[in-house]
């Protein structure tokens, strides 16, 4: 099923949306909300970086201070990073793709049992 790219996104946001959707099938509403937040942040970051490229990276009124947009960019980069992280995608060195969204109750119970068994084995090895 083909997803529609939100019209509000600029070039950078559209490119990020296409890249994520090409590799991962984000279908749930929550996942799309996180992806939209990351794409909006990407658009804002690119726009602000273009402004800094034009104006320079120091404050016009006080050249001893950095351009105020640099702090805003750091904040937006955190938003983008956290939004993509919330999607629970296999990015970077992860070899196994992770399921999108929260684990089911059965999966949570299975993971809990695995942790308990590993803890028991480790505590037996230390005795």
ChimeraX attribute file (.defattr): number of C-alpha atoms within 10 A of each C-alpha:
attribute: neighborCount
match mode: 1-to-1
recipient: residues
	/A:1	5
	/A:2	8
	/A:3	11
	/A:4	8
	/A:5	14
	/A:6	12
	/A:7	7
	/A:8	11
	/A:9	19
	/A:10	16
	/A:11	12
	/A:12	18
	/A:13	25
	/A:14	20
	/A:15	16
	/A:16	19
	/A:17	23
	/A:18	16
	/A:19	11
	/A:20	15
	/A:21	17
	/A:22	11
	/A:23	10
	/A:24	15
	/A:25	13
	/A:26	19
	/A:27	14
	/A:28	10
	/A:29	9
	/A:30	14
	/A:31	19
	/A:32	15
	/A:33	13
	/A:34	20
	/A:35	24
	/A:36	23
	/A:37	19
	/A:38	25
	/A:39	28
	/A:40	22
	/A:41	24
	/A:42	26
	/A:43	22
	/A:44	20
	/A:45	23
	/A:46	16
	/A:47	15
	/A:48	16
	/A:49	17
	/A:50	12
	/A:51	14
	/A:52	17
	/A:53	10
	/A:54	9
	/A:55	12
	/A:56	14
	/A:57	17
	/A:58	16
	/A:59	15
	/A:60	13
	/A:61	8
	/A:62	9
	/A:63	11
	/A:64	9
	/A:65	11
	/A:66	14
	/A:67	19
	/A:68	13
	/A:69	17
	/A:70	16
	/A:71	11
	/A:72	14
	/A:73	19
	/A:74	12
	/A:75	14
	/A:76	20
	/A:77	17
	/A:78	14
	/A:79	19
	/A:80	22
	/A:81	13
	/A:82	15
	/A:83	20
	/A:84	20
	/A:85	15
	/A:86	16
	/A:87	21
	/A:88	16
	/A:89	19
	/A:90	16
	/A:91	12
	/A:92	6
	/A:93	6
	/A:94	9
	/A:95	8
	/A:96	9
	/A:97	11
	/A:98	12
	/A:99	12
	/A:100	18
	/A:101	15
	/A:102	11
	/A:103	11
	/A:104	9
	/A:105	9
	/A:106	9
	/A:107	11
	/A:108	12
	/A:109	12
	/A:110	12
	/A:111	13
	/A:112	12
	/A:113	12
	/A:114	12
	/A:115	12
	/A:116	12
	/A:117	12
	/A:118	12
	/A:119	12
	/A:120	11
	/A:121	11
	/A:122	11
	/A:123	10
	/A:124	9
	/A:125	8
	/A:126	6
	/A:127	5
